[in-house]
Amino acid sequence: MFFIFGVIRVWFDWRETISVADPFRFAETGAVWVQIHFGSLLMFQPAIERYVGPWLWEKVIFPVLLAPFAPIMFGLSVVFLLLAKWKARRA
């Protein structure tokens, strides 16, 4: 599923860069989140800062939101594939 999300996002990023005649670039994770549901992002930050700590938002979550979305999805798909193979080998 993560791989499919990554492929779909690459297609949207490619289509967007072709339409404005810019060089190809990946969309940031935060920008994709804003496009999907802006309100949840506005609620997520204060909740994390209040109940967990501002350090988590500043050191972990905010840098992830600035990272490109598609490579993160591809990375997650590889991680879950390896976990599935590891679990199958143990069973």
ABEGO torsion letter per residue (X at the ends): XAAAAAAAAAAAAAAAAAAAGBBBBBBBAAAAAAAABAAAAAAAAAAAAAAAEAAAAAAAAAAAAABBAAAAAAAAAAAAAAAAAAAAAAX
